[in-house]
Amino acid sequence: MRWQSKAAILRLLSRTPGGKQCYLAGQRLLGTTRPQPKRDFTRAIELIEMIRESGQSVRDAVVYEIGTGWHPYTPLAFYLAGARLIETVDVNPWLSRRSARTAVAAARPHLNWFANSLELNLEEIQNRYERVHQQAGTLNDLLSSMNCRYTCPGDATCSGLKADTVDFVVSSNVLEHVPEPILKGMATESQRILKPGGLAVHRFNPGDHYANDDSRVTTGHFLQFSEEQWQKYGDGLAYHNRLRCPQYSRIFRDADFLLLIEKTRVDPVVLDQIQGKTLPIHEKFKKFPPEDLAADYMWLVGMKSSAQNQNQLQSQGERLTPSMTPQTKTH
């Protein structure tokens, strides 16, 4: 599908009463809401591995997930890995009892792979999985059996949780869909609810999502548009904030996080276009170096700091604000 056609359809649905329900029905009809346990477990594994890389463990942790999505694979992964409680919130009602049941059932063939990927005890993983009440009469009862509480609509800028009670705030493919002022509020709220030393752990795609559906455009395609032009294509159900990776880092630094991990992946096709001047860049983005403009993925971890953990990091010789680590896209 041409990206302009998809943009027009999403713009119409965004402005039509009942448009979200029509969008959901269309996604189901097209099969795009089918569970993809290997893909989504892989994303959750990346979050867990970043937590480990930062020197912490998921076992017995309290986790707050921003953006539940269509299937509860991130809560399921954290539950299987030993988390005590997963609070998950979303602004959109994509999750249902049916989709959750289907997702959990589809995960069964991948438990061995999941355990091996995280070097966890397979028997313990299987025992935890069997305790999930897949035939529960309600969505909340099903999720409760995997130590999960779901809130929709939920507000990650005002969670309602007590201060200093959460170990990890996590998200996957969410931050790029949030307006910058709300992102700042989310970072501030994360700082409030996290325990001292707790982590904000995020992975997200700052590239043009229309490239997923239209091979004629690249992940850097939207860099040519002004804000006014982009509102015609990237608003409503198609919203993308177009922030570049250093801007995300700045938001979390301004919220008093110590950034422990800042990894980016660079799309070589977009980088070639920018360096060869075949991709027009709007004035809004010209202040960024080519590698930041061509980034199509970012992994970020920020720690809620305290004097004690700052001293610990310094004594270990770790940098509190490491520079970006670009990686070339290979797939």
The 8 nearest C-alpha neighbors of each residue, nearest first, counted from 0:
[[1, 213, 212, 2, 5, 4, 3, 214],
 [2, 0, 4, 3, 213, 5, 212, 215],
 [1, 3, 5, 4, 209, 213, 6, 0],
 [4, 2, 6, 1, 5, 7, 232, 0],
 [5, 3, 7, 1, 6, 2, 8, 0],
 [4, 6, 2, 8, 7, 3, 9, 1],
 [5, 7, 3, 232, 9, 4, 8, 10],
 [6, 8, 10, 4, 5, 9, 3, 11],
 [9, 7, 5, 11, 10, 6, 12, 4],
 [8, 10, 12, 6, 11, 7, 236, 13],
 [9, 11, 7, 13, 8, 12, 6, 235],
 [12, 10, 8, 14, 9, 13, 15, 7],
 [11, 13, 18, 9, 15, 14, 10, 8],
 [14, 12, 10, 235, 11, 18, 15, 236],
 [13, 15, 11, 12, 10, 16, 18, 235],
 [14, 16, 18, 12, 13, 17, 11, 19],
 [17, 15, 18, 14, 12, 19, 13, 20],
 [16, 18, 20, 19, 15, 21, 12, 22],
 [19, 17, 12, 15, 21, 16, 20, 13],
 [18, 20, 22, 21, 17, 23, 12, 13],
 [19, 21, 23, 22, 17, 18, 24, 25],
 [22, 20, 18, 24, 19, 23, 25, 17],
 [21, 23, 19, 25, 20, 24, 18, 26],
 [22, 24, 20, 26, 25, 21, 19, 27],
 [25, 23, 21, 27, 22, 26, 28, 20],
 [24, 26, 28, 22, 27, 23, 21, 29],
 [25, 27, 23, 29, 31, 28, 24, 32],
 [28, 26, 30, 24, 25, 29, 32, 31],
 [27, 29, 25, 30, 26, 24, 31, 23],
 [30, 28, 26, 27, 31, 25, 32, 24],
 [29, 31, 27, 28, 32, 33, 26, 25],
 [30, 32, 26, 33, 29, 27, 28, 34],
 [33, 31, 30, 27, 26, 34, 69, 29],
 [32, 34, 31, 30, 35, 27, 102, 98],
 [35, 33, 102, 36, 32, 70, 105, 101],
 [34, 36, 38, 37, 39, 33, 102, 105],
 [35, 37, 39, 38, 106, 40, 34, 105],
 [38, 36, 40, 39, 35, 41, 109, 106],
 [39, 37, 41, 36, 35, 40, 42, 43],
 [38, 40, 42, 36, 41, 37, 72, 35],
 [39, 41, 43, 37, 42, 38, 36, 44],
 [42, 40, 44, 38, 39, 43, 37, 45],
 [41, 43, 39, 45, 40, 44, 38, 46],
 [44, 42, 40, 46, 73, 45, 41, 39],
 [43, 45, 41, 47, 46, 42, 40, 48],
 [46, 44, 48, 42, 43, 47, 49, 41],
 [47, 45, 43, 49, 44, 48, 50, 200],
 [46, 48, 44, 50, 49, 45, 51, 43],
 [47, 49, 51, 45, 50, 46, 44, 52],
 [50, 48, 52, 46, 51, 47, 53, 45],
 [51, 49, 47, 53, 48, 52, 55, 46],
 [50, 52, 48, 55, 54, 53, 49, 56],
 [51, 53, 49, 54, 50, 48, 55, 47],
 [54, 52, 50, 51, 55, 49, 259, 260],
 [53, 55, 51, 52, 50, 56, 49, 48],
 [54, 56, 51, 50, 53, 57, 52, 49],
 [57, 55, 58, 51, 50, 54, 60, 47],
 [56, 58, 60, 82, 81, 59, 80, 55],
 [57, 59, 81, 82, 60, 56, 80, 83],
 [60, 58, 83, 82, 81, 57, 61, 84],
 [61, 59, 82, 57, 83, 58, 166, 62],
 [60, 62, 84, 165, 166, 83, 85, 82],
 [63, 61, 85, 167, 168, 166, 86, 165],
 [62, 64, 86, 168, 87, 85, 167, 169],
 [65, 63, 87, 169, 170, 168, 86, 66],
 [64, 66, 170, 88, 87, 169, 67, 89],
 [67, 65, 89, 68, 88, 173, 64, 170],
 [68, 66, 89, 88, 87, 71, 65, 69],
 [67, 69, 66, 70, 93, 94, 89, 71],
 [68, 70, 94, 93, 32, 67, 71, 98],
 [69, 71, 99, 72, 68, 102, 94, 98],
 [72, 70, 74, 73, 75, 67, 99, 69],
 [73, 71, 75, 74, 70, 76, 39, 40],
 [72, 74, 76, 43, 75, 71, 77, 40],
 [75, 73, 77, 76, 72, 71, 78, 85],
 [76, 74, 72, 78, 73, 77, 79, 71],
 [77, 75, 73, 79, 78, 74, 72, 80],
 [76, 78, 80, 74, 82, 79, 75, 73],
 [79, 77, 82, 75, 81, 80, 76, 74],
 [78, 80, 76, 81, 77, 124, 127, 75],
 [81, 79, 77, 78, 76, 82, 58, 57],
 [80, 82, 58, 78, 79, 59, 57, 77],
 [83, 81, 59, 60, 78, 58, 77, 57],
 [82, 84, 59, 60, 61, 146, 81, 85],
 [85, 83, 61, 146, 82, 147, 62, 86],
 [84, 86, 147, 62, 63, 61, 74, 146],
 [85, 87, 63, 148, 147, 64, 62, 149],
 [86, 88, 64, 149, 63, 67, 65, 148],
 [89, 87, 150, 153, 65, 66, 149, 67],
 [88, 90, 66, 153, 151, 91, 67, 152],
 [89, 91, 152, 153, 151, 92, 88, 154],
 [90, 92, 89, 93, 152, 151, 68, 94],
 [93, 91, 94, 151, 90, 89, 152, 95],
 [92, 94, 69, 91, 68, 95, 23, 70],
 [95, 93, 69, 92, 70, 98, 68, 99],
 [96, 94, 98, 97, 99, 138, 93, 92],
 [97, 95, 138, 99, 98, 100, 137, 94],
 [96, 98, 100, 95, 99, 101, 138, 94],
 [97, 99, 101, 95, 100, 96, 102, 70],
 [98, 100, 102, 96, 101, 97, 70, 95],
 [101, 99, 97, 103, 102, 98, 133, 96],
 [100, 102, 98, 104, 99, 103, 105, 97],
 [103, 101, 99, 105, 100, 104, 34, 70],
 [102, 104, 106, 100, 105, 101, 99, 107],
 [105, 103, 101, 106, 102, 107, 100, 133],
 [106, 104, 102, 103, 107, 101, 36, 108],
 [105, 107, 103, 104, 109, 36, 108, 102],
 [106, 108, 109, 105, 110, 104, 103, 128],
 [109, 107, 106, 110, 105, 111, 112, 104],
 [110, 108, 112, 107, 106, 111, 113, 37],
 [109, 111, 113, 112, 107, 108, 114, 106],
 [112, 110, 114, 113, 109, 115, 121, 108],
 [111, 113, 115, 109, 110, 114, 116, 108],
 [114, 112, 110, 116, 111, 115, 109, 117],
 [113, 115, 119, 111, 117, 121, 116, 112],
 [116, 114, 118, 112, 117, 113, 111, 119],
 [115, 117, 113, 114, 118, 112, 44, 119],
 [116, 118, 119, 115, 114, 113, 44, 48],
 [119, 117, 115, 116, 114, 120, 113, 121],
 [120, 118, 114, 117, 121, 115, 80, 124],
 [119, 121, 123, 122, 114, 124, 118, 115],
 [122, 120, 124, 123, 114, 125, 119, 111],
 [123, 121, 125, 124, 120, 126, 127, 119],
 [122, 124, 126, 121, 120, 125, 127, 119],
 [125, 123, 121, 127, 122, 126, 79, 128],
 [126, 124, 128, 122, 127, 123, 121, 129],
 [127, 125, 123, 129, 128, 124, 122, 130],
 [126, 128, 124, 130, 125, 129, 79, 123],
 [127, 129, 125, 130, 126, 131, 124, 79],
 [130, 128, 126, 131, 127, 125, 132, 124],
 [129, 131, 127, 128, 132, 126, 144, 145],
 [130, 132, 144, 129, 145, 128, 133, 141],
 [133, 131, 141, 135, 134, 144, 130, 140],
 [134, 132, 135, 100, 131, 141, 103, 104],
 [135, 133, 132, 136, 141, 100, 137, 131],
 [136, 134, 141, 132, 133, 137, 140, 138],
 [135, 137, 134, 140, 138, 141, 96, 139],
 [138, 136, 140, 139, 135, 96, 141, 134],
 [137, 139, 96, 141, 140, 142, 95, 136],
 [138, 140, 142, 137, 141, 143, 149, 148],
 [141, 139, 143, 137, 138, 142, 135, 144],
 [140, 142, 135, 138, 132, 144, 139, 143],
 [143, 141, 147, 139, 144, 145, 140, 138],
 [142, 144, 147, 146, 140, 145, 141, 139],
 [143, 145, 131, 142, 141, 146, 132, 140],
 [144, 146, 143, 142, 147, 131, 78, 75],
 [147, 145, 143, 84, 144, 85, 83, 78],
 [146, 148, 85, 143, 142, 145, 86, 84],
 [149, 147, 86, 143, 87, 85, 142, 150],
 [150, 148, 87, 88, 86, 147, 151, 139],
 [149, 151, 88, 153, 152, 87, 89, 148],
 [152, 150, 153, 89, 90, 88, 92, 149],
 [151, 153, 90, 89, 150, 91, 154, 88],
 [152, 154, 151, 88, 89, 150, 90, 155],
 [153, 155, 156, 157, 158, 152, 90, 88],
 [154, 156, 158, 157, 185, 153, 65, 188],
 [157, 155, 185, 184, 154, 188, 158, 181],
 [158, 156, 155, 154, 159, 188, 185, 160],
 [159, 157, 155, 160, 154, 156, 153, 188],
 [158, 160, 157, 161, 154, 155, 192, 162],
 [161, 159, 158, 162, 192, 164, 157, 165],
 [160, 162, 164, 192, 163, 159, 191, 158],
 [161, 163, 192, 191, 164, 160, 193, 194],
 [162, 164, 194, 193, 192, 165, 191, 161],
 [163, 165, 194, 162, 192, 193, 161, 166],
 [166, 164, 193, 61, 194, 192, 167, 62],
 [165, 167, 197, 61, 193, 60, 194, 62],
 [168, 166, 198, 62, 197, 199, 165, 169],
 [169, 167, 63, 199, 64, 62, 200, 198],
 [170, 168, 200, 64, 201, 199, 167, 63],
 [171, 169, 201, 65, 64, 173, 66, 202],
 [170, 172, 202, 173, 203, 201, 42, 169],
 [173, 171, 203, 204, 202, 174, 170, 175],
 [172, 174, 171, 175, 176, 170, 66, 203],
 [173, 175, 176, 177, 203, 172, 182, 170],
 [176, 174, 173, 177, 239, 240, 205, 204],
 [175, 177, 239, 174, 238, 173, 240, 178],
 [176, 178, 174, 175, 182, 179, 240, 181],
 [179, 177, 181, 180, 240, 182, 176, 239],
 [178, 180, 182, 181, 183, 177, 240, 242],
 [181, 179, 183, 182, 178, 184, 177, 185],
 [182, 180, 184, 183, 179, 178, 185, 177],
 [183, 181, 179, 185, 184, 180, 177, 186],
 [182, 184, 186, 180, 181, 185, 250, 187],
 [183, 185, 181, 156, 187, 182, 186, 188],
 [186, 184, 156, 182, 188, 183, 187, 155],
 [185, 187, 189, 183, 184, 188, 251, 254],
 [186, 188, 184, 190, 254, 185, 189, 183],
 [189, 187, 191, 185, 190, 156, 186, 184],
 [190, 188, 186, 191, 192, 187, 193, 185],
 [189, 191, 187, 188, 193, 192, 303, 186],
 [192, 190, 188, 189, 162, 193, 187, 163],
 [193, 191, 162, 163, 189, 164, 165, 190],
 [194, 192, 165, 163, 197, 190, 191, 166],
 [193, 195, 163, 197, 164, 165, 166, 196],
 [196, 194, 197, 303, 305, 304, 193, 163],
 [195, 197, 303, 304, 302, 194, 198, 308],
 [198, 196, 166, 194, 193, 303, 195, 302],
 [197, 199, 302, 167, 301, 200, 303, 168],
 [198, 200, 168, 301, 300, 167, 169, 302],
 [201, 199, 300, 169, 299, 198, 168, 46],
 [200, 202, 170, 299, 169, 298, 171, 300],
 [203, 201, 298, 171, 297, 172, 299, 170],
 [202, 204, 172, 297, 171, 296, 174, 173],
 [203, 205, 296, 206, 295, 172, 175, 297],
 [206, 204, 295, 175, 296, 241, 203, 243],
 [207, 205, 295, 218, 204, 219, 208, 294],
 [206, 208, 218, 209, 219, 221, 210, 220],
 [209, 207, 210, 211, 206, 218, 212, 204],
 [208, 210, 211, 207, 212, 2, 213, 216],
 [209, 211, 217, 213, 208, 216, 212, 218],
 [212, 210, 209, 208, 213, 214, 207, 218],
 [213, 211, 210, 209, 0, 214, 2, 1],
 [214, 212, 210, 215, 1, 2, 0, 216],
 [215, 213, 216, 210, 212, 217, 211, 1],
 [216, 214, 213, 217, 210, 1, 2, 212],
 [215, 217, 210, 214, 220, 213, 218, 209],
 [218, 216, 210, 220, 219, 269, 215, 207],
 [217, 219, 207, 206, 210, 220, 295, 208],
 [220, 218, 217, 221, 222, 269, 207, 206],
 [219, 221, 217, 222, 218, 216, 207, 223],
 [220, 222, 223, 219, 224, 207, 229, 218],
 [223, 221, 280, 220, 224, 219, 281, 284],
 [222, 224, 280, 281, 279, 221, 220, 225],
 [225, 223, 222, 228, 229, 221, 281, 226],
 [224, 226, 228, 227, 229, 281, 223, 283],
 [227, 225, 229, 228, 230, 224, 283, 231],
 [226, 228, 225, 230, 229, 231, 224, 232],
 [229, 227, 225, 226, 230, 224, 231, 232],
 [228, 230, 226, 232, 231, 227, 233, 224],
 [229, 231, 234, 233, 227, 232, 228, 226],
 [232, 230, 229, 228, 233, 234, 227, 10],
 [231, 233, 6, 229, 230, 234, 237, 7],
 [234, 232, 238, 237, 230, 229, 239, 231],
 [233, 235, 238, 237, 230, 232, 236, 231],
 [236, 234, 238, 13, 237, 10, 233, 9],
 [235, 237, 238, 13, 9, 234, 10, 12],
 [236, 238, 233, 234, 235, 9, 239, 6],
 [239, 237, 234, 233, 235, 176, 236, 240],
 [240, 238, 176, 175, 233, 241, 237, 234],
 [239, 241, 242, 178, 175, 176, 177, 238],
 [242, 240, 239, 205, 243, 175, 206, 221],
 [243, 241, 240, 246, 244, 205, 247, 175],
 [242, 244, 246, 245, 291, 241, 205, 292],
 [243, 245, 247, 246, 291, 248, 242, 297],
 [246, 244, 248, 247, 243, 249, 291, 323],
 [245, 247, 249, 244, 248, 243, 242, 250],
 [248, 246, 250, 244, 249, 245, 251, 243],
 [249, 247, 245, 246, 251, 250, 252, 244],
 [248, 250, 252, 246, 247, 251, 253, 245],
 [251, 249, 247, 253, 248, 252, 183, 246],
 [252, 250, 254, 253, 248, 249, 256, 186],
 [253, 251, 249, 256, 255, 254, 250, 248],
 [252, 254, 250, 255, 251, 249, 256, 183],
 [253, 255, 251, 252, 187, 256, 186, 250],
 [256, 254, 252, 253, 257, 251, 303, 304],
 [257, 255, 252, 301, 303, 302, 251, 254],
 [256, 258, 302, 301, 319, 259, 304, 320],
 [257, 259, 301, 320, 260, 300, 256, 319],
 [258, 260, 300, 301, 257, 319, 320, 321],
 [261, 259, 300, 299, 258, 262, 298, 301],
 [262, 260, 299, 323, 298, 324, 263, 300],
 [263, 261, 324, 298, 297, 323, 325, 260],
 [262, 264, 297, 325, 296, 324, 326, 294],
 [263, 265, 326, 296, 294, 325, 327, 328],
 [264, 266, 294, 327, 328, 293, 326, 295],
 [265, 267, 328, 269, 268, 293, 294, 295],
 [268, 266, 270, 269, 265, 271, 328, 327],
 [269, 267, 271, 270, 266, 272, 217, 293],
 [270, 268, 272, 293, 271, 267, 266, 219],
 [269, 271, 267, 273, 293, 272, 268, 274],
 [272, 270, 274, 268, 269, 273, 275, 267],
 [273, 271, 269, 277, 275, 278, 270, 274],
 [274, 272, 276, 270, 275, 271, 278, 269],
 [273, 275, 271, 276, 272, 270, 289, 277],
 [274, 276, 272, 273, 277, 271, 278, 270],
 [277, 275, 273, 274, 278, 272, 279, 271],
 [276, 278, 272, 275, 273, 279, 274, 271],
 [277, 279, 272, 276, 273, 280, 223, 220],
 [280, 278, 223, 277, 281, 276, 222, 273],
 [281, 279, 223, 222, 278, 282, 285, 284],
 [280, 282, 223, 283, 284, 224, 222, 225],
 [281, 283, 285, 284, 280, 286, 225, 223],
 [282, 284, 281, 285, 225, 286, 280, 226],
 [285, 283, 282, 286, 281, 287, 280, 222],
 [286, 284, 282, 287, 283, 280, 281, 288],
 [285, 287, 284, 288, 283, 282, 289, 292],
 [286, 288, 285, 284, 291, 292, 289, 290],
 [287, 289, 291, 290, 292, 286, 285, 293],
 [290, 288, 292, 291, 293, 270, 273, 287],
 [291, 289, 293, 292, 288, 294, 265, 270],
 [292, 290, 294, 293, 289, 288, 287, 243],
 [291, 293, 289, 290, 294, 287, 288, 243],
 [292, 294, 290, 270, 269, 265, 291, 266],
 [295, 293, 265, 291, 264, 292, 296, 266],
 [294, 296, 206, 205, 204, 265, 264, 266],
 [297, 295, 204, 264, 263, 294, 203, 205],
 [296, 298, 263, 203, 262, 202, 264, 299],
 [299, 297, 202, 262, 261, 201, 263, 203],
 [298, 300, 261, 260, 201, 200, 202, 297],
 [301, 299, 200, 260, 199, 259, 258, 201],
 [302, 300, 258, 199, 256, 257, 198, 259],
 [303, 301, 198, 257, 256, 304, 197, 196],
 [304, 302, 196, 256, 197, 195, 190, 198],
 [303, 305, 302, 196, 195, 257, 256, 308],
 [304, 306, 307, 308, 195, 309, 196, 303],
 [305, 307, 309, 308, 310, 304, 311, 195],
 [308, 306, 310, 305, 309, 311, 304, 312],
 [307, 309, 311, 310, 305, 306, 312, 304],
 [310, 308, 306, 312, 311, 307, 305, 313],
 [309, 311, 313, 307, 308, 312, 314, 306],
 [312, 310, 308, 314, 309, 313, 315, 307],
 [313, 311, 315, 309, 317, 314, 310, 308],
 [312, 314, 316, 310, 315, 311, 317, 309],
 [313, 315, 311, 316, 312, 310, 317, 309],
 [316, 314, 312, 313, 317, 311, 310, 318],
 [317, 315, 313, 314, 312, 318, 311, 319],
 [316, 318, 312, 315, 313, 319, 314, 321],
 [319, 317, 320, 321, 316, 313, 312, 259],
 [318, 320, 257, 321, 258, 259, 317, 312],
 [319, 321, 258, 318, 257, 322, 259, 260],
 [322, 320, 318, 319, 323, 259, 258, 261],
 [323, 321, 324, 320, 261, 262, 260, 318],
 [322, 324, 261, 262, 325, 321, 263, 245],
 [323, 325, 262, 263, 322, 261, 326, 264],
 [326, 324, 263, 264, 323, 262, 265, 327],
 [327, 325, 264, 265, 263, 328, 324, 262],
 [326, 328, 265, 264, 329, 266, 267, 325],
 [327, 329, 266, 265, 264, 330, 326, 267],
 [328, 330, 327, 266, 267, 326, 264, 265],
 [329, 328, 266, 327, 267, 264, 265, 295]]
